[in-house]
């Protein structure tokens, strides 16, 4: 299945798509190179344009510069891809505690495909007043995670909600930690104000 068809299917018919995905034997490398890397470019490019070229005004001060846009794009991209790998690793390590199958490739598929909504919604970073819609799209990614958890991990129904909560906490923690580390390394705040 090509990238666009898979993205549409996971966004609009997730229950049937998860059933289809669970029968695929794709490696994490294949999912990364044919799907996630391409989708992760959407929020990265939008952040580059939105924060670097368009910017926005706060109390008469233009906030934004090319350097800041590049830093935001790098953060978006690395957080998406790195977050997917780390979260899939956490889900794999915790799987047996919840009666789920310990399979990194399936965990990676689960996380990568549930990131679809966050990646596609990342287009709203292109215009800062709409960036809140990117956050709402990320919430839909959590729904996709919940729907996909059963088929992709084989977690028993009675443990699915607990496994989801642990997965959710993992995803949020990974995102926050990666953002803080990358922010410290690449200096996200530097050079963003122009009068």
C-alpha positions in Angstrom: 0.0 0.0 0.0 1.4 3.4 -0.9 1.9 6.2 1.6 -1.1 8.3 0.7 -3.5 5.4 0.7 -2.2 4.1 4.1 -2.4 7.6 5.6 -6.0 8.1 4.4 -7.0 4.6 5.6 -5.4 5.0 9.1 -7.0 8.4 9.5 -10.5 7.6 8.2 -11.0 3.9 8.8 -8.6 3.0 11.6 -10.3 -0.1 12.9 -10.2 -1.9 9.6 -6.7 -0.6 8.7 -5.2 -1.8 12.0 -6.6 -5.3 11.2 -4.9 -5.1 7.8 -1.6 -3.8 9.3 -1.4 -6.5 12.0 -1.1 -9.1 9.2 1.8 -7.3 7.6 5.4 -8.4 8.4 7.2 -5.1 7.7 10.4 -4.4 9.6 10.8 -1.1 11.4 13.3 0.0 8.8 10.8 -0.5 6.0 8.1 1.4 7.9 10.6 4.2 8.7 11.9 4.6 5.2 8.7 4.2 3.2 6.3 5.9 5.6 7.4 7.8 8.7 10.4 9.7 7.3 8.1 11.1 4.6 5.3 12.1 6.9 7.7 13.6 9.5 8.7 16.1 6.8 5.2 17.7 6.9 5.5 19.2 10.4 9.2 19.9 9.8 8.6 21.8 6.6 5.6 23.6 8.0 7.6 24.7 11.1 10.4 26.0 8.9 8.0 28.1 6.9 5.8 29.1 9.8 8.5 30.0 12.3 11.3 30.9 9.9 9.6 32.8 7.0 6.2 33.9 8.0 6.7 34.3 11.8 4.2 36.1 13.9 3.8 39.3 15.9 3.6 39.6 19.6 3.0 43.1 21.0 4.4 44.7 17.8 7.5 42.5 17.8 8.0 40.2 14.9 8.9 36.7 16.2 10.6 34.5 13.8 13.8 34.1 11.7 15.2 31.6 9.3 17.6 30.3 12.0 14.6 29.8 14.4 12.6 28.1 11.6 15.5 25.7 10.9 15.8 24.9 14.6 12.1 24.3 14.9 12.1 22.0 11.8 15.0 20.0 13.2 13.2 19.6 16.5 9.9 18.5 14.8 11.7 15.9 12.6 14.0 14.4 15.3 11.2 14.4 17.9 8.9 12.6 15.6 11.4 9.9 14.3 13.4 9.6 17.6 10.2 9.6 19.6 8.8 6.8 17.5 11.8 4.6 18.1 12.1 5.3 21.8 8.4 4.8 22.4 8.3 1.6 20.4 11.2 0.4 22.6 9.4 1.2 25.8 6.2 -0.6 24.5 8.3 -3.6 23.6 10.0 -3.8 27.0 6.7 -3.4 28.9 4.7 -5.7 26.6 5.0 -8.9 28.7 3.8 -7.1 31.8 0.5 -6.6 30.1 0.2 -10.0 28.5 1.1 -8.5 25.1 3.4 -9.9 22.4 7.0 -8.6 22.7 7.7 -7.6 19.1 9.6 -4.4 18.3 8.6 -4.3 14.7 4.9 -4.5 15.6 5.4 -1.8 18.3 7.2 0.4 15.8 4.4 -0.1 13.3 1.8 0.8 16.0 3.6 4.0 17.0 4.6 5.1 13.5 1.1 4.7 12.1 -0.6 6.3 15.1 1.8 9.3 14.5 0.0 9.8 11.1 -2.5 12.3 12.5 0.2 14.3 14.3 2.3 14.4 11.2 -0.5 15.4 8.8 -1.9 17.9 11.4 1.6 19.4 11.6 0.8 21.3 8.4 -0.9 23.8 10.7 2.5 24.9 12.0 2.8 26.9 8.7 0.6 29.6 10.2 1.1 30.1 14.0 -2.5 31.1 14.9 -3.6 27.7 13.5 -0.9 25.7 15.3 -3.4 24.7 18.0 -5.0 22.5 15.4 -1.8 20.6 15.2 -2.2 19.8 18.9 -5.8 18.6 18.3 -4.5 16.3 15.5 -2.0 14.9 18.0 -5.0 14.0 20.3 -6.4 12.0 17.4 -3.1 10.2 17.2 -3.8 9.0 20.8 -7.1 7.7 19.7 -5.3 5.8 16.9 -2.9 4.4 19.4 -5.8 3.2 21.6 -7.6 1.5 18.6 -4.4 -0.1 17.3 -3.1 -1.3 20.6 -5.2 -4.5 20.7 -4.6 -5.7 17.1 -0.9 -4.8 17.0 0.2 -6.1 20.4 -2.4 -8.8 21.2 -2.9 -7.2 24.7 -5.9 -8.8 26.5 -9.0 -6.7 26.5 -9.0 -6.3 30.3 -5.4 -4.9 30.2 -5.8 -2.7 27.1 -6.7 0.5 29.0 -3.9 0.2 31.4 -1.4 -0.6 28.7 -2.7 2.4 26.8 -2.3 4.7 29.7 1.3 3.5 30.2 1.9 3.9 26.4 0.4 7.4 26.6 2.6 8.4 29.5 5.6 7.0 27.6 4.9 9.0 24.5 4.4 12.2 26.4 7.5 11.7 28.5 9.6 10.8 25.5 8.4 13.9 23.6 9.1 16.2 26.5 12.5 14.8 27.2 13.5 14.9 23.5 12.2 18.5 23.2 14.2 19.6 26.2 17.4 17.9 25.1 17.2 19.1 21.5 16.2 22.6 22.8 19.4 22.7 24.9 21.6 21.4 22.1 20.4 23.5 19.2 19.2 26.6 21.2 15.7 26.9 20.0 15.1 30.4 21.5 18.2 32.0 20.0 17.8 34.5 17.3 14.0 34.5 17.0 13.2 38.2 17.6 13.3 41.0 15.1 12.0 44.5 15.5 
